[in-house]
């Protein structure tokens, strides 16, 4: 494993870190197994967030006895000093530690950056926590190029996290500026929120950029970890074939696609927006039409139920035309007919999502966007009851014999 210095922090970290979003979809014991496997393979950087439901708590359990071997990073959406101070203490409790290496302002649009820096803003609490020894360093995460530019000029910013992948390279010059200013750059969404099927090619692309300090793919099992390790540990130059794959991915995805960050939620009409677009991707890009239609049919509210209020678009950090995208998805799936489902695939009672025990909602929305209630489709990692068995979806497949998910694109759980 290659190691880098995380900018001004001086922290020595592995080139690949662990993205903590998928932790929500496994359990504490599974998290512990992953943490020990990370340690065995030299991965020492862990990213999580207050908004990732149980992620901090499960990581706290998983890191017991081995915490000192890891650089631990988390983040909060709080913008005021009072709220941030509370979140820092909650993070410390959840993570079962007395010290967090890196604490970040989470997904701050430009207006929020100004609020954070103003009197009574979150920066006051972060600075106080740093002085008290509760946290070591301060960073910021963003989806906005304007925020990225602002962050580069803020003296307190030690790290910047921003999406960077094959189809989202608009920040390449700013990433280079990070290197010039000795600001650690953390590449999130290396698989574009799961939209990129080929995890190996995706990670190889990100790591080919020397200005990237660390890439943080999400992973929910040992198989995903091993796949990601193989990609990141391959330091050979990109081949002609790999570059051709990357061009094909760009051509297929373009820029107008859902990254499943779930900031658009909750939908006024109750639509699971990211699920609609996820299943649409399976329908149109991955050759999984029957599987996509069967999953889409489990949605209580379909794309056609959009009321056109536009609330989702005002919250989308990528400024996607969600209303028109939902209309297009509705047209592609067509009308649902009870008893026959969509297209040629019939649904049976044995193909329904099983409730995820011990979790309220789930999902990855930072606020208000958790899945809840009956009829919501299983997210990747939710137990699914099929033919009397319970299986857990993982990267690599549609449902096959025995209820094993065999055709979900690799990296679908990645950050």
N, C-alpha and C positions, 0 to 999 in steps of 0.2 A: 504493500500500500504506500502510495506517495503521500507526503505530508507537506503542508503549506503553513505559512504564518498568516494569521487572520488580521491583516492590516495593522492598525494602530494598537490593537489589543495585545499583540505579542504572543497570542495563544497559538500553539502548534497543533494543527488539526489535520485529520485525514482528508484527502481530496474528495472523497465521497462521505457524506453524512447520512443521517437517518431522518427522513421526514415523518413526523408523528401523526399525520392525519389518519392513516388507516388503522392506527391503534384502536380507534373507536369501534372498529368492526371485528376485533378479535376479543381476547379476554386477558385477565391479569397473568395467568400462567403462560399463555402464548407470548405475551410481551416479555416475560422473564426469560423464556427460551431464546427469543430474538436478541435480547440484550447480551446474553452470554455468548451468543454466536457472533455478535458484533465485536465483542471484546477479543474473541479468538482470532478474528480476521483483521484486527487493527483499525476498525472503524471507531473513532472516538468522539464524533460530533453528533449531537442529538438536538433536533429542532421540534418544538411543540408550541402550544398556545393555550391561553385561557379559554379561547373560543372553541377548542377542539373537544368539547364535552369531557369524556373520561380519560383523554389522552395523558394529561399530566398525572392523574392518579395512578393509572396503570404503569406509567413509566416510573413513578416513585416506588411502586412495589417491585418492578422489574430490576431496578438499579440498587436495591438493598444489598449492601456488602461489596458492591463494585463501583459505587458512585465516583470514587476518587480517580477512576481511570477515564472518565468522560468529561468533555466540555459540554455543558448543558445550556441550551438556549431556549427561551420561551418569549412570549409577547402578549400584549394586552391592547384591546381596543379603547381603553379608558383615555380620556383626553384631559381630565382635571387632576390636580394633585391629590385631592382626597380619594377619588376613585382609583387612581393608579397605586397609591399607597396600600389600599385595601387589596388590590389584585396582586401586588408583589407578595404580600403576606400569605395570601391564599395559594399562590404558586409555590412558595417555600413549603407550606404545609402539604400540599398535594404531592410535590416531588420528594418529600421526606428528606429535605436537605436544609442546611443553614446558609447556603451560598449558591447563587445562580451566576454562572459565568457571563452570560449575555442576556440582557433584557431589552426587548425591542418595542417600539411604537408600532402597532399592527395596522397595516393598510390605511395609511393616512393620506387623504386627498389634500391638495394644497391649502385649502382653508383650515383644515384640521392641524396642519403643521404650524400655522400661525397661532392657533389656539393652544397647542401644546407648549409653545415657546413663550406665551404670554404669562403675566403674573397670575398665579393660581393654576397654571397649566401643568400637565403631567410631567414635564421635564423637571419641575421642582422636586417631585416625589422621587423620580429616578436619580437625580443628583444626590438627594438626601440618603437614599438607599445605598448608593455607591459609597458615600462617605461613611456610612454605618457598617459597611462590609457585607451587606445583604446581597448586593450584586457587584459584578466586577466591571462590566462594560455596558455601553448603551448603543443601540442601533435602531434602524428604522426599516420597515418593509412597505412596499408600495406596488401599485399596479399602474400608476400614472407617471408618464415621462416628466411632467412638470414637477411632481414631487421629487423624482429622482434628481432633477437639476437643482432643486432647492436644497436637497439633502447634501449634495456635494459641497455646498458653501457653508454648511453649519458646522462650527468647530467641535461640537459635542458628539457628532455622528462618527462612530468608529466602524460601523458596518452598514451595508445596504443590501437588502434582499429584494430581488425583482425577478419577474418571469424571464427566462431565457431558454430558447429551444429552437429546433429546426425552423419552425414557422413564425417564431416571435424573436427576431433579432434586431428589433428597432432600437434597442438600447445599447448596441455594440460599442458605439463611441463613448457613451457614458460609462460603460463598464471599463473601458480603457482608461477613462479619467479617474476611476476608482483606484486603479493600479498606480497611476501617476501621483495621486494624493495619499497613497498608503491607506486607503479605506478598504477593508475586507469586503469582497463581493460574494454574496451567497445566491446561487442560481436556484430559484424555485421553479416549479412546474416544468421540469425538463422533458416531460412527455405531454406537455400542453394539457394538463388536467386529464390525461388518459386518452386524448384524441389521437395521439400518435401510437400506432400499434406496435411498432418495432422498438422495444425498449433498449436493446443493445445499440442499435444505430443512433437512437436519440441521445443516449449517454455518451457515446463516442463523439458525437458532434459537440456537445457542451464541453467536454474535457479537452477537446482539441484547441479551445481558446485559452491561452496561457493567462489571460486576465481574470479568469474565473478562479476564485480561491477554493470554493467548495460547492458541490452540487448535492441537492438533498432530495433524491427520489423517495417516494413513500413505498413502504413494503410491509406486507402483512404475514409473510411466512418465510421459511428458510429457503425455499425454492426461488422466490423472488430475490432474496438477498444474494444467493449464489449467482443468479443471472446478472444482477447489477454489478457484483464484484468482478465478474469475468469481463464485463464491458469496461469498467473503470481501470482495471489493472492492465488492460491492453494499451500500451503507450505507443504502438506503431502508428505511422502516419495514416490518415484516411486513404482508403483505396479508391480507385476509379469506380468500382462497383458500389462502394458505400456512398460516394458523392452522387451517383446516379439515383440511389435509393432516396437520398435526401431531397433531390429535385422532384422526384415522384411524389413524395410526401407533401412538399410545398404545393405542388400542382393540385393534389387531391383536396387539401384542407383550405388553402387560401388563408384569409385572416378572419373571416366572419364565422366563427364557431364558438360553441360554449366550452369554457374551461372548467365548469362545474364547481366554481368557488362558492356558489349558493348565496352570494350577496344580494341577489335579486329577490330572494325569499323574505317573508312569506308572500305568496301570491294572493291577491284579493279574491280570486275565484277558487282558490284551493288547489291550483295545478302544481304538481311537482315539476317545475320548469326544466331543471337540469336532467331529470329522468326522461322527459320527452325527447330532449336533444340527444341524450345518450342512446336511446333506443332507435332514434332516427339515424344515427351514425351506423349502428349495426345493420339497419335496413338498407342503407344506401352505399356504405363504404366497405363493409366487411363481409358481404355475401351471406349474412345471417338473417335472411328475411323472415323465415318461420319463427326463429327464436325471438327476433325483435318484435314481431307482431304479438307473440304470446305474452311477452313481458309488458308491452304497451297496453294490452288488454286488461292487465291487473290494476292499471291506474284508475282510481275513483273518478278523477277529473281528467278529461282528455284535452288535447291542444285546442280542439274546437270549442271548449268551454271558456276560452279567453273572452273577457268582457271589454278589452281594449282600453283599460284605465291608464296604462302607461306607468304605473308605480314601479314595476320591475325595471323598466328602462332607466328611470331616474337613479336607481341604486346600482346598476351594472357598471363596474369599473372599466369595462371594455367598450362601453357605449354601443352595445349591440342593439339592432332593431328587433327586439324580442317579439313584439307583437306580430310583425310580418313573418318572422321566423316560425312562430307558433302556427300561423296560418298556413305556411308552406308545409310544415310537419303534418298538420291535420289533413291536407290534401294528399300527401304521400301515403298516409295510413288509411285514408278513406273512412267511410262509416263503419261502426262496429255493429254486428248483428248478433243478438243473444242466441246462443246455442251453436253458432257457426264461427264466431270470432272474426278474425281478419284473414282474408285470403283463404288458403286451403287448410289452415291449421285449426283444429278444434281444441278448445280448452276443456279440461276436466277438473273435477274437484280436487284431484291429487296434485294439481299444478299451482297451488296457491302458496303465497308467502307464509311461512310459519312465524309467529311472534318471536322477536328477539328477547329472550329472557334477561331480566336484570338491567334493561336499558330503557330509558324514556326517550322515545324518538330515535335519535341517531343522527345520521347525516353529518354534514360538515359546515353548516351555516353558522357563522359566528354569533348571530343573534336572530332569534325568531324563525330560523329556517329549518329546524329539525323536522324530520319526518315523524308523523304521528298518525295514529288511527288505522282502521282497517282499510284494506284495498290499496295501500301504498306499496309500490313495487319493491322487491328486495333490492337493496343496494348491494354492490359487490361485497361479499363477506357476510351478509345476513344469511341465516339458515334458510333453506328452501326445502319444503316438504314435497317429495315426489316419489311416487310408487312406494309409499310407506317408509321411506328412508329420509334422513336429514343430511344434506350435504352443505359444504361451505364453498361458494364460488371462489375461484382464484384465477390468476392470469393464465390465459392459454386455452380456453375452450368453451363451446356451447354444450348444452346438456346432451350427454350420451348415455350409454348403458349404465344402469345402476344409479342414475341421477347425478353423475359427475359432470360438472360444468367444463366443457372442453373447447369452447371457441370464443371466449371473451378475450379481446385483444390484450396482449402483454402490456403491462404498465397501467392497466385501467385503474389501479389503486394509487398510482403515483401522484405526488403533489403537483 
